[in-house]
Amino acid sequence: MANNNPTHVVTGKVRLSYEHIMKPYANRQNDPNAVPKYSVTVLVPKSDKATKARIDAGIRAALEKGVKNKMFREGVPLEKLPTPIYDGDGYRADGYTPFGAECKGMWVFTASCSQERKPDVVDLNGNPIIVASEIYSGIWARVSMDFYPYAVPARQGIGCGLCHVQKVADDTPLGAARTTAADDFGATGDEDFDPLG
């Protein structure tokens, strides 16, 4: 089906990190009032120039939409407005924290949507994935999203709304390796174990 919406973008094969697409999540460590939402950090290989070109075009279309709708404050150069995509070989939005090793050689952005708009998550044949363990940080997927302009009292720029995800391949999970109960507690029947001491 043809896409006639210039702000709507579908990626090629990308890797997922910080995945929260099966269940909404709120990072209340940084913000106690955070509202749960679906989100994922998308890692686009720099070799995939076609996906990067579509992303750039989607961001440009969102900027044009913001200008047309007079959303942005006057006097702010468009090139200074924040966009959601970062160079994984550089630094995070704070300007001094480097990205993790998994981001090297990648373009990095986060897409999210409200908990009322759960993204469809499907396999290569378009069948819904309902087993949560099949989706994890580290898989390869295709992601559809919408870029949009935003302007609130303290901030303005371009955001990225998560639409849908298609899993295309498994890979090594990203993040800290998880231990098993046997790793943590040892074998059952340990005669030397003192529950009080």
Secondary structure, 3 states (H helix, E strand, C coil): CCCCCCCEEECCCEEEEEEEEEEEECCCCCCCCCCCEEEEEEEEECCCHHHHHHHHHHHHHHHHHHHHCCCCCCCCCHHHCCCCCEECCCECCCCCCECCHHHCCEEEEEEEEECCCCCEEECCCCCECCCHHHCCCCCEEEEEEEEEEEECCCCEEEEEEEEEEEEEECCCCCCCCCCCHHHHHCCCCCCCCCCCC
